[in-house]
Amino acid sequence: MEKIEFFDYQKLAKKMNMPNVTLKKIEKEVKEEFPKDKMMYELHVLRAVRSKYWKKRVK
């Protein structure tokens, strides 16, 4: 796992009880979209975590 530089999405994911597997899937998808832009990568992962959309998909 890379060092967080801009947005601490991992702390929020933990606070929201997001399963680690779900966070890893989001990170992978976002990394494909923003492979070279660390700030955009972290921002979009943070937005995905905050959206709570993932809660509907996790059973």
Helices and strands as residue ranges (DSSP letters): H 9-15, H 20-33, H 38-51, H 53-57
